[in-house]
Amino acid sequence: MHTLTDQPDSAAMALAPVPSGQRIAALDVVRGFALLGICVMNIEFFNRAMSTLGTGMPAGLTGIDWLASYFVAYFVAGKFWTIFSLLFGMGFAVMLTRAETAGRSFLKPYMRRIAALAVFGAVHHIFLFAGDILFSYAVAATYLLVVLYAKTRWLLLAIVLAIGVAFIPGVNEAGGTAAFALAFSGIVALYLRSDKKIVRLSAGAFGIALMATIAAIAALVFWFVPGLPVQPRGPLTAATLLFTILAVLAQKFHDPVAARPWRAGVAIFTLFATMQLAGGLYFYFKPVELAPPVVASASAPVARPAPAASDKAGAKAAVAPKTEAEKKAEAAKDKAERLKKQADKVVVEQKVMSSGSYIELVKFRATHFAEHAGGESGFATLLIGMFLLGTWFIRSGVMENTAAHLPLFRKFAYLLLPLGIGMGIAGSLIATSHVPGADQDGFMLADALHVLGNLPACLGYVGMVVLMLHSRSPLSRIKVLAPFGRMALSNYLMQSLVMSLLFLGHGMALYGMGRAAQLGVAACLLTTQIALSHLWLANFRYGPAEWVWRAITYLKWPAMRIGRAPTGLAAAA
């Protein structure tokens, strides 16, 4: 495995974009298929506030709009961004594998690629769509480099320091999340790359066991130290159990080395989904608590009786600790304030989206980006799992020779797809939407089942597309999506531009269109993009955004028109 030290550059090892003849055809088709779902998902949030993300289907839908919303929620949502994440990992592995084969540098161009993606994501978020995922991919790709390249001694030091930082009082949420993500990345790296033994455990198993120990200590503190909040008890206890199980699995399934990426990827995704499931079960079966009575003194300190004469002279009257009723009343007040703040935020966002000027919308999204960018490290830990799974698909040869692995893709399509979709549908029988503030409405449990089913459904859709490609029936015509997928970045950005002009107040102001009608607009837009992609790639090698991205990555202008040679921006780095 590579380290942080790059290989020497030379003219003979100059990097260049991948010629179209060397592309893996199945990847382009799967990427095009994923982009269909991304468009169908995103169009909803050009007609709905992003602040309501994670609350399920909009309340009050009926008829065909309800059916359209249900279809997207349980057959599309959560499945297609996971496919895109899988494809991102595959792209990483393709670039790495070809660099290794040619004996050329990889890290420097890939870091430029990540930086360019981060800029694309930030610009897209601020100027077009607050639901951007490109910036998240750039952050996760940075952690992936830590996982695959950082040296062991630095990993161990980073893990210790990161865990320490997370427990320093006063560290903000973003800092704590980044510290956790760094520590988590280090542990994943130890599992993937180290064969050293620490206290008779593999390095990866030891790192996970360390996380379990820290979670256990924290859980004990919250369980037995008086005066601390009770809410963290359940999550910390569940985390202790899950990390312990992972440590055992990491020790047992350490070999073969080639299987570690997919095992790590599946374990990471399942870990977070299972933690959400544990929380959902806890709240769903937790006894319903009646609203606490309003205590007049809830916000005022209560003085103890004056000290007796035998007490130390001059001792001041102490403030009595708050009673349980006072604590509950105070917590209820804080919750009500949070809910009001969230409701006000939704109202403001809807107003800006439906009738605000473009400048107002840009300012709103810029503020949103600034508030959320620091917390991307949390989502990055989940994305790392999908990236690793994607690298395995390439390094194992599965995607480069799909015909030889059709039995595997059949298992994906026939077993995992119905399993994944079925889990989401099972969750929908509990709840399809969330009432803000109603923690026991069942939606957390329903959503956890949905999330847990997203990975098998994602793999099932990939299997379905590959089987269609190899079919002798008209289903094989799905290959029409290949040019659309080759221009995925350009088409993704173009979708946001078109939908922004259609739905938002500075454009045609069709904001609030019915869900079924939205799908009709998405179908028209996608059909047009597929046709234009064919026309464009008949004359050009790359989509416009892909061309810029490659130029930054390789520091040379790729030949845009078919038949022209590239020109250098600078010597290859």
Secondary structure, DSSP 4 states (H G I P E B T S, - for coil): ---SSPPPP-GGG---PPPGGGS-HHHHHHHHHHHHHHHHHHGGGGSS-GGGTTSBSPTT--HHHHHHHHHIIIIITTTHHHHHHHHHHHHHHHHHHHHHHHT---HHHHHHHHHHHHHHHHHHHHHT-TT--HHHHHHHHHHHHHHHHS-HHHHHHHHHHHHHHHTSTT--HHHHHHHHHHHHHHHHHHHHH---EETTEEHHHHHHHHHHHHHHHHHHHHHHSTTS-STTHHHHHHHHHHHHHHHHHHHHT---GGGHHHHHHHHHHHHHHHHHHHHHHHHHHSPPPPPPPPPTTTTS-EEPPPPPTTSPTTPPPPEEPPPHHHHHHHHHHHHHHHHHHHHHHHHHHHHHHHH--HHHHHHHHHHHHHHHHTTHHHHHHHHHHHHHHHHHHHHTTTTTTGGGGHHHHHHIIIIIHHHHHHHHHHHHTT-SB--TT-TTSSHHHHHHHHHHHHHHHHHHHHHHHHHHHT-SSGGGGGGGGHHHHHTHHHHHHHHHHHHHHHHSTTTT--TT--HHHHHHHHHHHHHHHHHHHHHHHTTBSS-HHHHHHHHHHHTEE---BTTPPPEESSS--
